[in-house]
Amino acid sequence: MAEQVYKKIDVVGTSSKSLEVAIQNAVAKSAKTVRNMKWFEVVETRGRIKNGEVAEWQVTISIGFTVT
C-alpha cells in the first residue's frame, strides 16, 4: 500500500441550532469542492450572543484530505 500525503484546510461552520450542526454544515459545504476528504478536527469553538442568549454557534475545523 502506498503511503498517503495529506493537506489540511481550515473552514468555519455556523448554525443557530448546535455545534454539531455547525460542523456538519462546514463538512457538507466543503464536500462540494474538496475531493478525498478523510477526517476533521475541531480547532476552535465560539458563538454570537444576542439579547443575552446564544444566537449562533461558530466552529472552526481543519479538514484533512489526500493529495493525489
PyRosetta script that sets phi, psi and omega in degrees:
from pyrosetta import init, pose_from_sequence

init()
pose = pose_from_sequence("MAEQVYKKIDVVGTSSKSLEVAIQNAVAKSAKTVRNMKWFEVVETRGRIKNGEVAEWQVTISIGFTVT")
pose.set_psi(1, 131.4)
pose.set_omega(1, -179.8)
pose.set_phi(2, -70.7)
pose.set_psi(2, 146.8)
pose.set_omega(2, 176.8)
pose.set_phi(3, -72.9)
pose.set_psi(3, 144.5)
pose.set_omega(3, -176.8)
pose.set_phi(4, -92.3)
pose.set_psi(4, 150.2)
pose.set_omega(4, 170.2)
pose.set_phi(5, -120.5)
pose.set_psi(5, 133.9)
pose.set_omega(5, -177.0)
pose.set_phi(6, -118.7)
pose.set_psi(6, 154.4)
pose.set_omega(6, 171.6)
pose.set_phi(7, -126.7)
pose.set_psi(7, 149.8)
pose.set_omega(7, 179.4)
pose.set_phi(8, -120.6)
pose.set_psi(8, 143.2)
pose.set_omega(8, 171.0)
pose.set_phi(9, -127.2)
pose.set_psi(9, 151.9)
pose.set_omega(9, 175.4)
pose.set_phi(10, -104.6)
pose.set_psi(10, 133.4)
pose.set_omega(10, 175.5)
pose.set_phi(11, -135.3)
pose.set_psi(11, 156.5)
pose.set_omega(11, 179.1)
pose.set_phi(12, -117.4)
pose.set_psi(12, 121.4)
pose.set_omega(12, 175.5)
pose.set_phi(13, -102.4)
pose.set_psi(13, 148.3)
pose.set_omega(13, 179.1)
pose.set_phi(14, -129.2)
pose.set_psi(14, 155.1)
pose.set_omega(14, 176.1)
pose.set_phi(15, -162.2)
pose.set_psi(15, 143.9)
pose.set_omega(15, 173.4)
pose.set_phi(16, -87.0)
pose.set_psi(16, -4.9)
pose.set_omega(16, -175.7)
pose.set_phi(17, -97.2)
pose.set_psi(17, -52.8)
pose.set_omega(17, -174.6)
pose.set_phi(18, -166.4)
pose.set_psi(18, 167.8)
pose.set_omega(18, 174.8)
pose.set_phi(19, -63.2)
pose.set_psi(19, -42.4)
pose.set_omega(19, -178.7)
pose.set_phi(20, -60.2)
pose.set_psi(20, -42.3)
pose.set_omega(20, 179.2)
pose.set_phi(21, -67.7)
pose.set_psi(21, -37.0)
pose.set_omega(21, 176.7)
pose.set_phi(22, -61.1)
pose.set_psi(22, -41.6)
pose.set_omega(22, 177.6)
pose.set_phi(23, -65.0)
pose.set_psi(23, -46.7)
pose.set_omega(23, -179.9)
pose.set_phi(24, -61.1)
pose.set_psi(24, -38.6)
pose.set_omega(24, 177.6)
pose.set_phi(25, -63.3)
pose.set_psi(25, -42.6)
pose.set_omega(25, 179.8)
pose.set_phi(26, -63.8)
pose.set_psi(26, -43.8)
pose.set_omega(26, -179.6)
pose.set_phi(27, -67.4)
pose.set_psi(27, -45.2)
pose.set_omega(27, -177.5)
pose.set_phi(28, -63.3)
pose.set_psi(28, -43.5)
pose.set_omega(28, 180.0)
pose.set_phi(29, -67.1)
pose.set_psi(29, -40.2)
pose.set_omega(29, 179.5)
pose.set_phi(30, -64.8)
pose.set_psi(30, -35.0)
pose.set_omega(30, -178.3)
pose.set_phi(31, -62.7)
pose.set_psi(31, -18.8)
pose.set_omega(31, 179.0)
pose.set_phi(32, -70.8)
pose.set_psi(32, -24.5)
pose.set_omega(32, -177.5)
pose.set_phi(33, -127.7)
pose.set_psi(33, -15.9)
pose.set_omega(33, -177.9)
pose.set_phi(34, -104.9)
pose.set_psi(34, 124.1)
pose.set_omega(34, 179.4)
pose.set_phi(35, -95.0)
pose.set_psi(35, 158.0)
pose.set_omega(35, 172.5)
pose.set_phi(36, 63.1)
pose.set_psi(36, 33.0)
pose.set_omega(36, 177.4)
pose.set_phi(37, -66.2)
pose.set_psi(37, 137.3)
pose.set_omega(37, -176.2)
pose.set_phi(38, -122.3)
pose.set_psi(38, -31.5)
pose.set_omega(38, -175.2)
pose.set_phi(39, -160.0)
pose.set_psi(39, 166.9)
pose.set_omega(39, 172.8)
pose.set_phi(40, -142.2)
pose.set_psi(40, 158.2)
pose.set_omega(40, 173.4)
pose.set_phi(41, -137.1)
pose.set_psi(41, 139.9)
pose.set_omega(41, 178.0)
pose.set_phi(42, -79.2)
pose.set_psi(42, 123.0)
pose.set_omega(42, -177.5)
pose.set_phi(43, -98.0)
pose.set_psi(43, -39.5)
pose.set_omega(43, -174.5)
pose.set_phi(44, -154.7)
pose.set_psi(44, 143.4)
pose.set_omega(44, 172.9)
pose.set_phi(45, -126.1)
pose.set_psi(45, 141.7)
pose.set_omega(45, 176.9)
pose.set_phi(46, -158.5)
pose.set_psi(46, 178.0)
pose.set_omega(46, -179.9)
pose.set_phi(47, -156.2)
pose.set_psi(47, 173.4)
pose.set_omega(47, 178.4)
pose.set_phi(48, -113.0)
pose.set_psi(48, 139.2)
pose.set_omega(48, -179.2)
pose.set_phi(49, -110.5)
pose.set_psi(49, 134.9)
pose.set_omega(49, 176.7)
pose.set_phi(50, -136.5)
pose.set_psi(50, 125.4)
pose.set_omega(50, 179.9)
pose.set_phi(51, 54.6)
pose.set_psi(51, 39.8)
pose.set_omega(51, 176.2)
pose.set_phi(52, 76.2)
pose.set_psi(52, 10.5)
pose.set_omega(52, 179.3)
pose.set_phi(53, -130.7)
pose.set_psi(53, 157.5)
pose.set_omega(53, 176.5)
pose.set_phi(54, -67.5)
pose.set_psi(54, 120.8)
pose.set_omega(54, -178.9)
pose.set_phi(55, -103.2)
pose.set_psi(55, -27.1)
pose.set_omega(55, -176.9)
pose.set_phi(56, -157.6)
pose.set_psi(56, 139.5)
pose.set_omega(56, 172.7)
pose.set_phi(57, -97.1)
pose.set_psi(57, 138.9)
pose.set_omega(57, 176.8)
pose.set_phi(58, -129.3)
pose.set_psi(58, 126.3)
pose.set_omega(58, -176.8)
pose.set_phi(59, -129.5)
pose.set_psi(59, 122.0)
pose.set_omega(59, 173.5)
pose.set_phi(60, -90.7)
pose.set_psi(60, 126.6)
pose.set_omega(60, 176.9)
pose.set_phi(61, -126.3)
pose.set_psi(61, 149.2)
pose.set_omega(61, 169.0)
pose.set_phi(62, -97.8)
pose.set_psi(62, 129.3)
pose.set_omega(62, 177.3)
pose.set_phi(63, -109.0)
pose.set_psi(63, 127.1)
pose.set_omega(63, 178.0)
pose.set_phi(64, -99.6)
pose.set_psi(64, 136.2)
pose.set_omega(64, 177.5)
pose.set_phi(65, -141.5)
pose.set_psi(65, 152.9)
pose.set_omega(65, -177.3)
pose.set_phi(66, -78.2)
pose.set_psi(66, 143.0)
pose.set_omega(66, 175.7)
pose.set_phi(67, -95.8)
pose.set_psi(67, 125.6)
pose.set_omega(67, -177.7)
pose.set_phi(68, -107.7)
pose.dump_pdb("model.pdb")
